[in-house]
Amino acid sequence: MILPELSQDWKTGLSLAWSGYIAVLSVWIVMQKRAPVSTMSWILSLALLPFAGFVIYYFLGPQRLRKQRVKRLRSRAKAHTQGELARLRDAAENAPPALQQIARLCTAACGLPVSSATGVALLSGGARTFDAIFDAVREAQDHIHLEYYIFEPDKIGTALRDLLVERARQGVAVRLLLDALGSKRIGRKFMAPLVAAGVEVALFHDTRIGRRLRPVTNYRTHRKIVVCDGRVGFTGGVNITDEEDKRTRPDAYHDVHLRIEGSAVRWLQTTFLEDWAYATGEDLRNMDHLMGAMLPPVEAGDIPVQIVTSGPDNMLEPIHRMHVEAIHSASERAWLTTPYFVPGEPAMMALTSAALRGVDVRLLVPRRSDSAIVSAAARSYFDELIAAGVKVWEYKARMLHSKTLVVDDHCAMIGTANFDNRSFRLNFEVSAVVYGPELARPLAAQFETDLHSSGAVRANRPQSFWRRLGDAIARLFSPLL
């Protein structure tokens, strides 16, 4: 008689403990004030993992991060814009009103104004990108700043490291900021020549236990930034890895990057320096004597360019808003390329609404990405897109890694952000928006070239029941991907 009574008490205790666990976990998640769908997804998912859910949410759940903007740095950068305001004002008078609204939206959301460039160059493929970056590094006279999500100790990574060592020994100041998770294969042995040459190296969000009271494993710098002498800058999708270089690997990712020359580079510089100060704890006031070289006066150009940043420290989601607003503004075309397509409701509504009003909306994604669940989730949206008139294409040749958007003939974007919740909300990202035809035309031509290696997704394509079921299940996890 005693054993059954103890067994019942045990069951009651477990039931109460589980109920308490659900209650506490739900309050914790709800108080984050995230999107209802995301909130419910976390609660339902972790409810199935009693107590282990606390650990998962502690390490991977949403957090409120504070990464201060360096006001002194931004004020100094803005002071240099006075000389180009008149030229930009003349260009703005002839710009479509919708374009002016996009620029104002981006400025208000992330605090970076429209600037200008004397030249922008689309770099297609890792080989062209690496060649251009190496040339700029060789020509630098004062400083070289690099920030990367992935920096591999492979052939291209070693070549760049050795070049940075060489330039540092020649008196050029070199700072290298790497994401601790994305560049986890970089070890002390690989770093040793950099440190010996005087290169300053820092890790963004160190993943080692004990570095923070609450780990920030889920918040990475996904940015790819190179700035040389404050005059030439690069950003886009290309990481430092042989996986991006077709000369080394025939199956290398297909990707694009952007080279910018002129005063707009100061905002890539500002982004890097703020990330550097955040990652290292360094007080930029100690670098005041260097700011003249880091933010040199540069001739204003005729090409309006806006650098847009976003991350978990900015709840306004500037890059997400920029994409949605740009698609809403399209009158002729909106061509989107992304390796990971997991849209939220606003982005999905923007794409389908544009297609329904007659805009030529095209979506290009990889047929097979490096994430099976993300690919499955992306496929679950295809029927809805196609029904609204969106033309969906799958890139077949290799892994597609480009992150671009072309709107009409006057707005083009290249950056580091994928079209998914992780990039829009969790990662630190950067994009360059070029207003006018200087980038829109070559980027549109690149898009059409990529279609030759792609296959159109048809509404009546054959799909097995199990494939459709798998895609539908993957979609349930979209808010968490």
C-alpha angles and dihedrals in degrees: 000000000000097000097055089047091051090046091054092049089050092052092048091050093050091048092052092045092051092048091050090048091053092047096050093042092049093051091048093051096040091053089062086072094216127155110304093237092052091045093051091045091056093046095048094044096048094041086071091057106061113210092341085077090069090059093046093049092044091058102030107020124106118281137184107247125192117206108166122223110236100237095189090053094048093046090053091049092049091051088067092055095070093087094056099043094090093051092047091047091056090050092048092055089064095041121103112262090241090058091052089051091053090052092049091047092052093047092050094045100048105013098239115123130215111276133173142249133208089211142004124191128193111222113201115200135006094271094060091041095052092046091052093047093047090050092051092048091051091051096048114115105179113021146350122204123189131180120181141169093206123029111164126199090230132111099296093036092052092047092053092045091053091048091051089050090051093049093046090053088053090059102264114137109237126192121182122190116188132182107247094221101037092047096038093132091066106101137182093267091057091045096048097088090049093051092044090053093052099256112153110229126187136176123224113226100350108225097209114119114255096030091105136019088237116022120237097208093143097054113077135168101244091176124124110200133162121177123180119192091334089280107082123044140175135200138157140094103312117110125192100266139109087241086077097047118084090190088068101029123029088203093053119146117272106236144151134219137186131232115203126191124188141032096330087073089074089073092053085049092050091050092051094047093049090050090047092052091047095048097043102031087231116157107233089207085076087062096052091112088059098047094089089063095039094049103030121175105263129191114263116246137209097242115088110221130176125194111210124193132188139173145141088289090068116057092190091079095217098188091047091050091046092056094046094046093047093051090048089052095053116116100171112014145358113187116184127190120187136152092213119040114185105138127191121224096272093052093044091049091050093053096045094042091052091051093047091055091053104266116144098246117183130178122197119191134159117269088221121020128183090260117065095191093050091049090050092049090049092053090055089068097050099087093051091048094047092047088057092050101262112145109226123198132183119212108228107179101074141330107310111220103165120125109197143136129196118193117188111307098305110057130054131166133196122174150124099273122106119211095258144092094263094059095038096048115010110035129065103244140174133202135183118220115198115195114209136029098296092093102012093067100048091040091052089049090051090050092053091047090053090053089066087068094044140080126224116241110232127211092229096044115145113258129173120233091245092052091051091046092050092049091049092050091048089053090060088066094050094110089056099044 
